[in-house]
């Protein structure tokens, strides 16, 4: 049941009607029940896994807070992290190690099909594992007080708008909202409507169509011209961004309707002028999580910024999966970010650094340069084998500029879809506010809303896959992580 | 709007004179390391409030604070420096326990 589907619309309409008639604490109980039903719609066994990890973390962390002995606190923290990371690793990397395991068993004359040992990664597992670990570390460090009510903690972890693909919400921000619900104001309603429509436009109108260009390019990698490979790289960069940002915006919009304010996950990342700024704008909830819980502790102990950056980005890479492309992607981004960090450190120490944006042509050139650096990383993300990686980069560097009818059509389609998006995003970027569009004059807002609505509607009519959920492409890319 | 007591030459009642000195030194480190004007820094300024105080800025700031106060700032302390007030509190307690 994905946000852009008819099933979710029907589920949420019925749920919200009930929700509006309830008051606290019944609203919270309803939210927990709704979240379990929502999660079970992907697989009935998933709520069980979610419950085991949440209960396990809650009680372990409660004991951390209750004990005074430092050594015991440390051991319990280790236990809480091990429960969560262990579960994540089993599901993420079991398939990677299963063939070796089968080989060992067959050498011992125990025949076993490797298929029988394959495990699918449960939808959203990483996101609630990260929230559990973040909570345990916050309690251990004493940054927040432990939650006393299991039901409230369970709601924090299972809250359905953010359950399957984040944002990775911090307990300090979410738990107070569980206790007290603000009344929905007309400004909230306005913002929520905008975010849902904006997210639908990003996901359904654009990302879905770009996905079709990318998929068809990857099916004929060896015969692509350099321009086709470049168009494929651009298309995938925007597909991935709009897919995930669209989902995150819808999640925020739905949360506001339910009386919760969750964090912004993307802030016009393609207008970043260097990689450090890009990672402050891209998947903010994950990058800030990695910064606070892995990068800082590691850096302040080892004092080596290159090593700390490499570690974080390598972990980020293999978190996506135990495949070569993700490991190479992690190393690539680690190196690129380390170099940028060293340059910026030098600039800051030599008084040539400015936190304000450069202007004019310099800004544009830096934005384009950063975007192309990121496209390399995105291609590593998209390619599923070493062969695909070498093929796409070989085609890019082949200097073969042949044009064909399909390519011209794809370029036209991309310009048609991305030009309005980039104009709107540039406006948001300049105002430093994604929601600045709701501050436009009513007539301009009406025009914009009509544009977004009809774009989304025509995309549904042209290709009803996202609505009907009958193909793989309707799914959000980050569901599998 | 944040109340910037430095601009009004007023000392908040909860800040003693020793804390005031620590604050002045911390503000100076902010100015020298992050190139932030002293007037822009308030006791309740938090990480992320100032564009200069980003993750790289925080690393440089912690290093500079260690040099300024001749302290070895631990990883836990560096992580707990979420606001200017946190920094003043941590520096004060570490210099007292030296």
Interface residues (C-beta under 8 A of the other chain):
Chain A: X141 X143 X276 X280 X291 X292 X295 X296 X297 X299 X300 X301 X305 X341 X344 X345 X348 X349 X351 X353 X355 X356
Chain B: X33 X34 X35 X51 X52 X54 X55 X56 X57 X58 X59 X60 X62 X73 X74 X75 X76 X78 X79 X80
